[in-house]
């Protein structure tokens, strides 16, 4: 993980723009500036924040293009702004900041008047002003959330009693609905300090070393003991994990690992970060998505079988359909593409979103859902030129969409601090889930209910948030079942065990908790050496993998 000062980042951004001639892609600005999962003046920016940074980079490009003329010094304009300004301010506010600061610079008043005249018509246009106001309001909300996150980190040593008191106060402040007192409140499980008896012993942990940058994604093969990982070091790796108890102290003996290189030689490595990966249903092929906009398909011997090129921006999500004949990708270029794997070519490109596509998920072998920074969700079908369903209702970027095991319900979560449940029979959401206090980063359905291997257990939805909690929802009633309050920092990943009895959660606080859904408590916990970006279970449910910001992957043996 890299660390930059404001001055260093300003210089990097300036040099990049000056040398590129403003022609590079949106993603290149965010990545080349060195702000992919790094710290800026002590602020940690997660993988999902790159989208926001990219958008703000584009806004700055627009501002710079408007401000720059023969009488304006580019270097001078850059010196007026800080990195957090680029991320938290819109283009209108950035222009105003530059002009306000330039008022105090001798000899710049005439330049300021000229720039004012140039943009007078733009600022006076009522419609654009309204747009700017809305953008400012959204960015102010985002800034409040970021500040809240920092306050939370500063006070990360608060006691269990303080957390529980805060939760009780929040519950007591809830108003009655329609004049009728609400029923019993859901259980708040505040177990910040898990007992030592819950700690997974080192003898049950295997640490997989070899990546040279943060590990962003991991996934078990659905049919075997292979574990795939994707990293910022321009590689994916396939690890052969032996059955039985793991061994601690580093790699598990002469571990069999295949390195899938996404770049030849040492050139252009910066644009080849592996962001997402997925196994096909047979466990014979691994697909990877990268910041270079290419999807790649590999076999279990580590051989590159296909390179799929059509996207014009980073791939943020990628999924195989159940049949395994199509691969679906979502990109920063605002599109989703369905690829014909056998033909090794694109079958259809879906260009409906007005912002980067953040997530995609198949409903069945032919239809799927996409979500975006434009707050919209579209359900699309191969062969159709328009969405077969449009879900509008979120007021912020939609980070994740997931169909339930039967494809009947679609869950979504957003920066607007809500999760929602939709079905194809109506346009409005079925349930609006509003118990989190900050952005919801991801959601997962339990492998339970009708049509699953666990039909006698109820279907449950889990949501993970920057408010450091995981919440479990009754999807039939749209009510909160449990609030799992064991983490101290944003929770990036949750995963249900195959039998639906346990839930694993991974956080930036470097810890992974395993919760018993029957007992409603932490039964196992593990602390690593870096923030956790993803957790996943193997098909037997006896091993859990977690990928870390300190370049490692840990495999934990789970026995109860």
Secondary structure as UniProt FT lines:
FT   STRAND          3..4
FT   HELIX           6..20
FT   TURN            21..22
FT   HELIX           26..32
FT   TURN            33..34
FT   STRAND          39..40
FT   TURN            41..42
FT   STRAND          43..44
FT   TURN            47..48
FT   HELIX           49..67
FT   TURN            70..71
FT   HELIX           74..79
FT   HELIX           83..88
FT   HELIX           91..102
FT   TURN            103..104
FT   TURN            106..107
FT   HELIX           109..124
FT   HELIX           126..154
FT   TURN            155..157
FT   HELIX           160..172
FT   TURN            178..179
FT   STRAND          187..189
FT   HELIX           196..198
FT   HELIX           202..204
FT   STRAND          205..208
FT   STRAND          215..220
FT   STRAND          226..231
FT   TURN            232..233
FT   STRAND          235..240
FT   STRAND          256..261
FT   TURN            265..268
FT   HELIX           269..271
FT   STRAND          274..279
FT   TURN            281..282
FT   STRAND          285..290
FT   TURN            291..292
FT   STRAND          294..299
FT   TURN            300..301
FT   STRAND          304..309
FT   STRAND          315..320
FT   STRAND          326..331
FT   TURN            332..333
FT   STRAND          336..340
FT   TURN            341..344
FT   STRAND          345..350
FT   STRAND          357..362
FT   STRAND          367..372
FT   TURN            373..374
FT   STRAND          376..381
FT   TURN            382..383
FT   STRAND          389..392
FT   STRAND          398..403
FT   TURN            405..406
FT   STRAND          409..414
FT   TURN            415..416
FT   STRAND          419..423
FT   TURN            424..425
FT   STRAND          431..433
FT   STRAND          440..445
FT   TURN            450..451
FT   TURN            455..456
FT   STRAND          460..465
FT   TURN            466..467
FT   STRAND          470..474
FT   TURN            475..478
FT   STRAND          479..484
FT   STRAND          491..496
FT   TURN            498..499
FT   STRAND          502..507
FT   TURN            508..509
FT   STRAND          511..516
FT   TURN            517..520
FT   STRAND          521..527
FT   STRAND          532..537
FT   TURN            539..540
FT   STRAND          543..548
FT   TURN            549..550
FT   STRAND          553..557
//
